[in-house]
Amino acid sequence: MNFDSDPDTDCRPRGNRRVDGRRQRPRLLPPRIRVMHYRDARCGRATPCTSSIRRCISGERIRRNDPGRTADAQRPYPIPKEALLFEMDLAGVHRMVLVPPSWEGDRNDLVLEAARAYPDRFAVMGRLAIERPESRALIADWKQQPGMLGMRFTFHKERARQFLTDGTADWLWSAAERAGIPVMILVLGQHDVIDGIARRHPNLRLVIDHAGVDIRKKAPRVFDDLPAVCALARHPNVAVKASGIAALSNQPYPFTDLHQSIRALFDAFGPRRTFWGTDLTRMRCSYRECIDLFTKELPWLTGDDLEWVMGRGVCEWLGWPLPKNTDHRSQSPD
């Protein structure tokens, strides 16, 4: 994909150059417009929506790479919101839910800036430092922030995993339930803990990220925990997001080693609680292949079911109303 070299929008890494006869390291420009991380959505939370078929698609994440992270981190340059919109338009994605990356800390300013600038295209699931007492006072007005839909937490590292069992996170579930704030969570195992949270807080809307599996593994072993994930579907307040799933495959497109597991998630949660997503900047395949995996390669996913999975469901789950002129007829993206 080519971008014009406009100094206000071009953030590609610059090649080595000479200054006063010395070679300089590549640099990223300009820092003032960097939008660190997104999670896309097709007409729903993280699902895309094509203008020609008026479908919402949402569910991906765009992040800036960090020098201290490993090679599989994300793209090694920042993605400005205008460049992201360009990529969304090429892929036929109408809406995107933005999620700040965990390694940036508990900041939401950049994604909220993007949502304020393009309220019909971007919305936010923000981060909160649940271990800090002062965070509790932020719950009441959380959704009053323009573009803010809910919260997203990552419990995949050892310290954060302990928050689920040592009492640190206990206050959050009841507070979010009272405030009507939907919550997305990334976990590694601990499905029994999530089961208890869903049971004790039946009015708390939970979304299990990345299909609830250990994303450090590959198919087929990555799906060893899938039965435990599917068991959570017995709670009507739990949904699952099949985000970043293409990265779990050991095969090239059309990723046939994933099809059976996607079907298992769909059969358990149904079309209204199974959400497509990409985690775009972590993918080794194209944006279009992430979409086509669901819209073209799963013959059993058609009609209204496809429409719900590809974005309508996540939009309704998160309370992000679709445009009034949206046509919900299920068609394949252009």
C-alpha positions, 0 to 999 in steps of 0.5 A: 500500500502506498501513501503520499509523503505528506509531512503531516501524515507520513509516519513510515520509517525513514531509511538511513541518511547522512547528516554531516557525513555521519549515518543516522538511524531510521526515525519515525515521524511525526510523533504528534499524530501517532495513534498507537493501537486500534482494534477493528470492527465490522459494524459492531465492536471490532467488525468492518462494514462495507459501504456498498453492502452497508455492513458493519465490520469491526474488531482489529488492533493497530499498535506501534511497535516498541523497541524492547518488544520481540519481532512478532510485536506489531508493525515497526512504525506508528499508524496514524488514524488517517492511514488506518482509515485508508486501509479500512476503506480498501478492505471495505471496513466501515467501523473500528473499535479502538483498544489501547495496547497494554504495553503503553500503560493505562492511557486512552488519549490517542484512541479517544482523539481518533474517535472524536475526530471520526465518531462514525468510524471509530469508538473506544474500549478503554483501559483502567488501572484496576489496582489503583484506588483512585480508579474507582472514582472514574467508573461513574462517568466512564461512558460520558467520554465522547467515543468511549463504549466500555473497558478492556483488560489484559490478564495474560501476564503473571502479575495481572493474572493474579488480579483475578484471584487475589481480590484486586479486580473484585470491585470492578465487576460489580462497579461495571455492572451497576454502570452498564459498562461492557468489559472485554478481557484477554485471559490465558486459562482461568476459565473457571474464574471467568465462569464465576464472574459471569455467574455472580454478575448476570447483568455485566456484559463480558467479551472473551478476547482472542477466542479465549485461547493461549495465543502464544500457541499454534493450531491444533494445540492452541485449541486445547482449551476450546471446550472450556471456552465454549462452556462459558456460552451457558451464560447469556452475558458472555460473548466471544471475539474470534480476533487475531485467529488467523495468526493461530494457523500453521497453514497459509490462507484459507487457514483450513486448520482453523475452520473446525474451531471457528465452527465450534465457537459459533455453535456454542455462542451463536451468531449474536455472541460470536464476533469477528476481529483481526488484530491487524498489525499482528497479522502475517496475512492481508487484511482482506484474507482476515475478512475472507476467512469468515465471509468466503471460506466458511460455507455454513456462515451465511445470511443473517448469521454472517451479518451478526458475526461480521459486526452487527452483533458487536455493535449491539453488544457494546451499544454503538448504534448502527447508522439509520440507513444501514442495510442489514441484508447479508452480502459479501464485502466487495 
